[in-house]
Amino acid sequence: MTASIVFSFSNLLAMIMWLLMIIVPNWKVTQSLITHKAIPIVLSLVYIVYITKAMMISGSLDFGSLASVMALFTEENAVLGGWVHYLAFDLIVGMYILDQNKTLRIKHWLIVPCLLCTFMLGPIGFLLFVIIKKVKS
């Protein structure tokens, strides 16, 4: 399987989970996927494969300087691994937001912007959720 196909598959998998969390967050399938973290686990396995391939090609992963990180992200496997890393962790944050909201009971239409921002801009969506949570309490 080519890196391009894995990229497309990973994006599709993440997109399906985001749509479920935004459109039907209380559906039993969505809740089961959130509870078991199934999609982030699959993405984590993909990450292991591609970050290992990147390490085998480059010999190591050097995050000690901006220049070394930039050099690392010129290698296809490292870029794919990094992208899948983002997909997995953003999903985990989105799932955390929905889990927290079971207790908070903030109207879902207020949670949707948090989820959309987390999907597109990671930390901004999390920060928005923290602000909404603080205002509610």
N, C-alpha and C positions, 0 to 999 in steps of 0.2 A: 504494500500500500504506500503510495507516495505521500510526502509531507503535505502536499496540496489537498489531497483527499482527506487526510486526517484533520487538517485545518477546517475544511468544510464540514466534516462530520462533527467535530467538537463544537463549532459554532451552532450547528443545527440542534445538537443536543442541549446546549445551554439555552438557546432561543426557545425551545419547547418548554423548558422548565420555567423560564421567565414568564412566558405567556400563561402558563398554568397558575403561577403565583399571582399574576396581575388580574387575570380574568376569572379564574375559579379557585381562589385560595382555600376554600373550605371543602372542596370536593375530596372524597376519600382517597382517590389516586394521588392528588396533589399532596395531601397531608401525609400519605404513606411515603412518598418520595422525599418529603421534607424530613420526616422522622428518621428515615434510614439513610439520608444523605446520599442516595443512590447515584445521582448524576455527578455530584462533586467527587465521589469515590472513583467513578469511571474516569473522570477527567484527571484525577490524581494518578491513576495508573498510566494514562497517556503521557502525563508529565514525566513520570519516572522513566519511561522509555526514551523520550526525546531529550531529556536533560542528560541521561546516561550516554546517549549517542553523541551529544555535544561534548561531553567530558572526554569521551574516547577520541574524538577528533582533535580537540584543543589541548588535551592533557590535564586541564583543571578549569575551575570556574573562579575567576579573579574578580571580586566585587570591591576591591580595595581603593579604586579611584574611578572617577567618571570616565576617563580615557579607556580603562580596562573593561568597564561595562559596555561602553560603546563598541569596542573591538569584539567583545563576546557576541553582541547582537548583530554581527555581520555574518554569522554562521547560521544557516537555515534551521538546523535542529534546535539551536539555542533560542532562536526567535520563536519557533513553534512552541517550545517548552515554556518560554516566558508568556506567550499569549494564553496558553492553556492554564498557566498559573493564575493569570488574571481572571479567566473565565470561572475557574473553580472557586477562588476566594471571593469574588464578587457574588457568586451564587450563595456561598455560605453566609455572607453578610445579609443578603436578601432573605434567606431562610431564618436567620437570627431575628430580623425585623418582624417577620410574620409570627415567629414563636413568641417574641416579647409582646406582640399585640394581642395574643390570646388572653393575657392578663390585663393589659391596658385598655382594651376594647375601644381603641381609636377607630373612628369610621374609616372603612376601607378606601373611600375616595381621597382621604388625607394621606393614607399609606401609599397609594399608587405613585404619587410624585417621588416619594422616597425610594420606591423600588425602581422606577424608571431612571432616576439619577444614579442609583447604585449600579444599575446595569450599564449605563453609559459613562458615568464619571466616578464610580467607586466611592471614594471617601466623601464626596459631596453629598451623595444620597444618605450615607451613614450619619453625617453631620446634620442634615435636614431632619432625619428621624430623631436624633438626640434632642434637637431644638423643639420639635413637636412634642416629644415625650416630656420634656421639662415644662413646657407651657401647660400641658394637660395636668401635670401633678401639682 
